[in-house]
Amino acid sequence: MAKSKTAFVCGECGAEFPRWQGQCSECKEWNTISEIRLAPASSAGRNSRFAGYAGVQDNKVQTLDEIALTEIPRIGSGFKELDRVLGGGLVPGSAILIGGNPGAGKSTLLLQVMCGLASRMKTLYVTGEESLQQVAMRAQRLGLPKDQLRMLSETSVEQICHVAREERPAVMVIDSIQVMHVAEVQSAPGSVSQVREAAAQLTRFAKQQGVVILMVGHVTKDGTLAGPKVLEHCIDCSVLLDGAADSRFRTLRSHKNRFGAVNELGVFAMTETGMKEVSNPSAIFLSRGEEQTTGSVVMVIWEGTRPLLVELQALVDYSQLANPRRVTVGLEHNRLALLLAVLHRHGGMQMADQDVFVNVVGGVRVEDTSADLALLLALVSSFRDRALPQELVVFGEVGLSGEIRPVPSGQERLMEAAKHGFTRAIVPWSNRPKQAPAGMEVIAVKKLDEALAAL
């Protein structure tokens, strides 16, 4: 029997070291290095030609013009929001990782997708955490067709690949990757070595057989995908299903996609009959009251390939503390500190003795810098105790010198706002349209003081 070898791998970046050390010298994180057991040398020799993730058996060197560029048809999942996040649908031979908090609806969404695809093609649902009876009970509760979806309860990767070669499915679900194990690796399921080897073998199988593999992944307490960082490197697409515990809405966001745009956003609603897609997300994030309130403004952000209207709220109040609080929900905390400094220097407003609270309604996470101008106007509205018009929409990036910088897709943002009934907009000067949408007044500004004067 061949002697097994060990290695020390960082769970954050995937770097390997010959011995254990407290800090990873690559990503500078502490206490992330753990020992893993590698496959025996004899087994590695047999599979040396399949050592990579691509799974290509023919290693002949070719030039780019010799490679056949055949258009691979995508497989529609039955959910337009999911297809949007994936870049247009499922690509044959791809490995997709779907993560999310417990109860977010990962298994429910995939079960709905698989039951819909089973009527058009061969599918295989592999469950390692739940029994077959539990999955059947969920399908019955959701009212899904159960006569054509093929089910398998297994945690051995070798056995799953063997059954899949006989069944020859077009789409296969692995629920979840953390409970799968490889016989050649001696560590327990869920460890760094098991997750890495299981994901590598399943990804290689997807490339070789041309099957779409959807893997469910767990997340850690800070919301990141559990397992080694190399897990995200070897798969083709990584999406995260997220949602607040007290909200029935779920957001599906792409973090890595080799076949489409990243940071694409899909919105679903969790109902008694499963996940329902929300075709007009702006409508659910704009549930504003009839009365005008201070510190509230609507902004147009860009998510992936479409505009999204979101309400931003700010509260500025006198602080009794020596160090006033700065709290942000849905926005970057450092961005708030930066904009407060710009407002003081170029807007003439001092908020050093004020508590500042900022919230993006609906639980949306905003990373687009086009929210800068809307945030400043909301702060000024709360500080002056003067409500902004409800028909007003704002977008624009603010520079350190107080200039209002342009943002991409300005015309599309205005059209989306006009479609929802907004009649007034404050935009950067470079984003002023040649012809404003019908019934909308567009105010183009170059400096922060011009925007404050337009209120």
N, C-alpha and C positions, 0 to 999 in steps of 0.2 A: 504494500500500500504506500503510495507516494505521500511524502511529508507535506503537510499544509503550511503555507506561508502566511505571514501577517504583514499588515501595513497600517500606517496611521494616517487618517484622512480627515481633513477639515470639513465639518458639516455645512459651513457657510459658502466656501468657494470651491471645494473639491480638491484642494491641493494635497499632495501626498508627501509624507516625511518618513525617514527611516526609523525614527524613535519619537516618543511622546514629548511634547513641549507645551507649556502653558498658553503661549500666544502664537497664533498663526502668523508666520512671517510674510504671507502674501496679502491677506485681507486685514491683518492687525486686530482680529477679534480674539477675545480671551475665552478659554475653556470650551472650545469648539472642536478640538481634535480628539478622535476616538479610534480605538483599535478595531480593525476589521480583518477577517480571514479571507484569504484569496483562494481561488480554485487550485487544486493540485496541479503540479507541473505537467503530469501526463494528460490531464483533461485539457489544460491550456494548449498543449501541443496539438491535440486533435482538432481543436476549434480555433487554431491560430489564424486560419484564413477568414474567419468570421469575427475577428476581434473588434472590428469597428461597429458603429451603429447603422451605417448605410445598408449593410446586408447585401452588397454586390459581390457575386461570386466570380465574375469575370474581371480580373484586375489588369486588363490590357490598357496600355496608355493610348489615349486618343486626343486629337485636337478638337477645339470647340466646334468647328464646322463639320466634323464627322459625327457629331451626336445628333440623333434624330429628335427633332422638336415636335413631337406629336401632342396635340391638345388633349389633355386628360379631362374628361367630363366630370364635373362635380356632382355629388349626390345631395339632393335637397333633403334636409332633416324634417321638413314639415313645419318648422318654426322659422318665420322670416327674421325674427330678432336673433336667433342662434346662428342662422346662415350669415347674417350681417357681421356678427362678431368674428365668425370663422373666415370671412373674406369671400363669401358667396356659396358656401356649402362644404360638404365633406369631400376631401381629396383622397382617392384610393391610394393605399400604401402609406398613409400618414398616421402618426401617433399623437393623440391629443390628450392633454392632462387637464381635468376639470377639478378645481379645488374649491373649498368653501367651509364655513363653520358648520358644526353639527346642527341639523335641522334647517339648513338653508334651502334644501330641495334638490340636491345633486342627483340622488337616486331617483327621485320622483320625475325630474325632467328627463333623465336618460331612459327611464322605463316608458315614458310617453313617446319619446322619439323612436325607441326600438319597436314598440307595438305598432306604430304607424308605418315604419319601414318594413316590417315583417310581411305585409301584404304585397310588397313590390319586389323583395329580394330576400336572400337567405341572411338570417341574423342569428347571433348567439350572444346570450346574456350570461356572463360568468359572475356568480356571487360567492364571495368568500366570507362576508361578515354576517349575512342573513341566510336563513334557511329558505328552501324553495317554497315552503308553505307561506312564509312571511311575505315574500315577493308576490305570490299569487293573491294573497289577501289584499295587498296594496293595489294590485291591478283591478281586482273586483271592486274595491271601494271607489276607485277612480273611474270605473265604467269603461275600462279599456278592453279591446278584443284580445282574447287569450288563446286562440286556437292555432296561431301560426308562429309565435315567438318561441324559439328554442332556448331552453334553460340548462345551466350546468352549475352544480355546486362543487367547487374545487379550489384549492389554494396552491397546488403544485404547478409551477410554470411549465415544466416538461410535459405533464399530463394535459394541460390546457392546449399547448401547441400540438400535441398528438391528436386530440379530439378535433381541433380546428382544422387540421389537415384532412381529416375524414369528412367533416361537415362542409368545409369550404364556404364559410360565410363571407358576405361582402362587408358587413359591419359587425364588430364585436366589442362588448363592454366588459371591462375588468373592474369589479367593485369589491375591494379597493386595492390599490397597489401596495399599501402598507401591510396587508395580511398575506401577500404572495411570498413564496419562498422557492429557492433554487436548491436542488439536492447537493450540488457540489460545494455550496457555502454552508459552513457549519454553524454560523451564528443564528440567533433567533429571528423569526419574522418581525419586520418593522425596524430592524437595525440598519445602520448605514450601508453595510455591505450587501444585505439582502435586497434592500430597495434599489440599490444601484444595479446589481446584477439582474434582478427581475425586470426592471425597466429596460435595460440594455437588450435582454433576450426578446422581450415582447416588441420593442421597436425594430429589432432586426427581423423578427418574424413578419411584421407588417410590411417592411420593405420587400422582403423576398416573395411573399404571397400576394401582395397587392391588396391587403385587407385593411380597412379603417379600424383602428383600435382606439377606443375611448376609455381612458383610465381615470378612475376617481381617486383624488388625493386628499389626505387630511391636511389641516393647517395647524400651526402652533398657536400659542396664546396671544402672540402679537400679530396674528393674521397672515403670516407667510406660510408657504407650502412646507410641510414637514418632510424631512429627508435631506439627503445631500444636495448641494447645489448642482452637481453634475446631472441630477435627475431632470432639471429644467433645460440643461444644455442638450441632452440627447433626444428629447422629444421635439416634435415639429411645432406644436401650438400649445400654449399655456393660457387658460382662462380661469377667472376666479368669480364664483357666484357669491354675492355678498348681500346682506340686508339686515336692518336693525331688528332686534328681537320683538319690538312692539309694532313693527310695520309689516304689512302684508306684501309690500313691493320688494322685489329682488332685482339687483343690477348684475349683469354679466359683463365683465370687462376683460379684454384681451391684453395680456402682458407680453406675449411673444407669439408671433405668427409668421411662418415662412411663406404663407400663401395669401396674405392680406395685410391690412393696416393694423398697427398696434394701437392701443388705447381706444379701440372701438367699444361702444357701449350698447348693450341691449337691456331692455327693461321688461320684467315679468311681474305678474301678480299671482300670489299664492291663494288659491281658492279651494273649496271643498272638492272640486273635481280635478285638482292638479294645477299645474302652472299654465297660466294664460298670458300670452304675449300682449304687451301694451304698444300699440302701433303709433300713438301720439304721446310720447313721454312728457312733452312740455305741458300738456293739459293737467297732468297729475301733480306737477311741481308748481303750478300757478293757482292753487286753491286759496285765493286771497279773499279777505272779507270785504264788505261793501264800504266800510268806513276807512278813511285815510289814516295811516299811522306813521309816526315819525320813525326814521331810521330804516325804512323799508324801500327797496328799489328792485326792479326786475332787470336782469342782465342776460345777455345772449352769449353763451360759451360755445365752443366748438368741440364736439366729442367724436373723434374718429373721422367720419365722413358726413356728419350732419350737424346742424345747429340745434341747440337746446336752450330753452328759456327757463331760467331758474330765479327764484326770489332770494334776495340777500337781505338779511336783517342785521342791524348794528344797534348797540345800546351803549351810550356814553354817560357815565354818572360820576359824581364827585366821590373820590376815594378817601376813606378814613385811615388808610394804611400808608406807611412810609414809602413802600414800593407798590404802586398801583398795579392791579391785575390786568393781564392781557390774555384773554381766552378766545380761542378760535375753534370752531367746529365746522369741518369741511374745507378749510383753507389752511395754507401753510402759516405757521406761527411767525416765522422770520419775515415773511412777506408783509405781515401786518406792521411789524416794527419798522420796516423800511418805509412803508407808505406813511406812517405817522410822522417820521422824520421829514419826508417830503412835504407833508401838509403843514408842518410847522415852519419850514424854511421858505417855501414858495406860496403857501396859502395864508400865512400869518395867523394860524390857530394853534394855541398851546394846549396840549392835552396831557402834560406830564403829571398833573395831579388828578387825573380822571381814570376810573376803571373803564376798560374797553372790552366789550363782549361782541363777538361776531358769529353768526350762524347762517349756514346755507340750508334753506328749507328743503325737506324731503330726504335728507341723508345723502345728498350727492357730494362726492369728493371732487373739488375743483382744483385743477392744476394749471388751467389756462390763464396766462397773464392778462387776457382781455378783461378779467374781472377787476383789475386795479382801479379803473375810473369809477366803476359802480361802487366799490368798497369805500372810496374816499367820499363820494357823494352821500352814501348812507351814513357815514360817520358825521359829516357836516350836518345832515338832517337831524340826527339825534342830538348833537351838541347844541344846535340852535333851537331845538324843539319846534322844527318847522317841517311839516309833512311834504313829501314829494308827490307830484301828480301820479295818479294810478295809471294813466295812459302813457307814462314815460318809460322808455327802455334805454339802457346805457351799455356801452362796451368801449374798451380802449385800454391800451397799456400805458402806464405812467413811468417816465424816466426819472432818474435822480435829479436832473436839472429842472424838473417840473414840466417837461414837454409831454404832449400826448402823442404817443407813437402808434402807427397803424398796426392792424392785426389782419391775419389772412381771412379771406372769404367774407369781406364786409357786406357785399351785395346780398349774398345768401342769408346772412344774419338779419338784415333789414326785411327781406321778404318773409322770413319766418315770423318776425315780430308783427308785420302787417297782417299776416294770416290769422293771428290771434287777437286782432283788434286794437293794437297799439297805434296811436296817432302822433306820437312825438318821440324823437330819438336824439340822443347826444352821442356823437361818434367822433373819431379822430378826423382831422382835416384831410389826410390822405385817403380816408375811406369814404369821403363824400361821394354819393352816387351822381352819375350824369343825369339821371332822371329818378327822382324819389318815387317810391311806391305810392299808388293812388291813396289819397286821404292821409298821408303821413308827412309831418313837418320834420325835416332833418336839420339839426344844428351841428355844424362841423366846427371843432375847436382845435387850436394849436397848443395852448398853454393851460395849466391847471386853473389859473385865475379867470380865464375865459369861461371854463366850465362852471366855476362857482358863480360867476356873474349871470349865467344863463338860467340859474334856478329861480 
